[in-house]
């Protein structure tokens, strides 16, 4: 869970180019989304991480890990694409 949170924060840092913006976005994605409604909120990285750690939420542990991996891959892929286009 901590590795996924770190990857999300690094990806957001490359996207925002600002430490404050990246930390704020990471906080919203990983912590504030825990209060999201169950129907759509369980596919966000915060609730998926909680489901992966506890194993008692709506998502099974393998599915929660897949959701976290998909979020990490999407954010890091977008960050790599943005950095190569912007800083080329």
C-alpha positions as CSV (number, residue, x, y, z in Angstrom):
1,X,0.0,0.0,0.0
2,X,2.8,2.4,0.8
3,X,4.6,1.6,-2.4
4,X,1.4,2.3,-4.4
5,X,0.9,5.6,-2.5
6,X,4.5,6.6,-3.2
7,X,4.1,5.8,-6.9
8,X,0.9,7.8,-7.1
9,X,2.6,10.8,-5.4
10,X,5.7,10.6,-7.6
11,X,3.5,10.5,-10.7
12,X,1.4,13.4,-9.5
13,X,4.6,15.3,-8.8
14,X,5.8,14.9,-12.4
15,X,2.3,15.9,-13.6
16,X,1.9,19.0,-11.3
17,X,5.6,20.1,-11.2
18,X,4.7,21.4,-7.8
19,X,5.3,19.7,-4.5
20,X,2.3,21.3,-2.9
21,X,0.1,20.5,-5.8
22,X,1.3,16.9,-5.9
23,X,0.8,16.3,-2.2
24,X,-2.6,17.9,-2.2
25,X,-3.7,15.7,-5.1
26,X,-2.3,12.6,-3.5
27,X,-4.1,13.4,-0.3
28,X,-7.3,13.8,-2.1
29,X,-6.9,10.6,-4.1
30,X,-5.7,8.5,-1.2
31,X,-7.4,9.8,1.9
32,X,-10.4,12.0,1.0
33,X,-11.8,9.4,-1.4
34,X,-12.3,7.0,1.6
35,X,-15.5,9.0,2.2
36,X,-16.8,8.5,-1.3
37,X,-20.0,6.6,-1.9
38,X,-19.6,2.8,-2.1
39,X,-20.8,2.4,-5.7
40,X,-18.2,4.4,-7.5
41,X,-15.9,5.1,-4.6
42,X,-14.6,1.5,-4.3
43,X,-12.7,1.9,-7.6
44,X,-10.7,4.8,-6.3
45,X,-7.2,4.2,-5.0
46,X,-8.0,5.1,-1.3
47,X,-10.8,2.6,-0.8
48,X,-9.0,0.0,-2.9
49,X,-6.0,0.3,-0.7
50,X,-8.1,0.0,2.4
51,X,-9.7,-3.1,0.9
52,X,-6.3,-4.6,0.1
53,X,-5.0,-4.0,3.7
54,X,-8.1,-5.1,5.6
55,X,-9.7,-7.6,3.2
56,X,-13.1,-6.9,4.6
57,X,-14.5,-4.4,2.1
58,X,-16.4,-5.0,-1.1
59,X,-13.3,-5.8,-3.1
60,X,-11.3,-8.9,-2.7
61,X,-7.6,-8.5,-2.1
62,X,-6.5,-9.5,-5.6
63,X,-9.1,-7.2,-7.2
64,X,-8.1,-4.4,-4.8
65,X,-4.4,-4.9,-5.8
66,X,-5.4,-4.8,-9.5
67,X,-7.2,-1.5,-8.9
68,X,-4.2,0.0,-7.2
69,X,-1.9,-1.3,-9.9
70,X,-4.1,0.2,-12.6
71,X,-4.2,3.6,-10.9
72,X,-0.4,3.5,-10.5
73,X,0.1,2.5,-14.1
74,X,-2.3,5.1,-15.4
75,X,-0.8,8.0,-13.4
76,X,2.8,7.0,-14.1
77,X,2.0,6.5,-17.8
78,X,0.4,9.9,-18.0
79,X,3.4,11.4,-16.1
80,X,5.9,9.9,-18.5
81,X,3.9,11.0,-21.5
82,X,3.6,14.5,-20.1
83,X,7.2,14.9,-19.2
84,X,8.4,13.6,-22.6
85,X,6.1,16.1,-24.4
86,X,6.7,19.0,-22.1
87,X,10.4,18.7,-21.4
88,X,11.6,17.2,-24.7
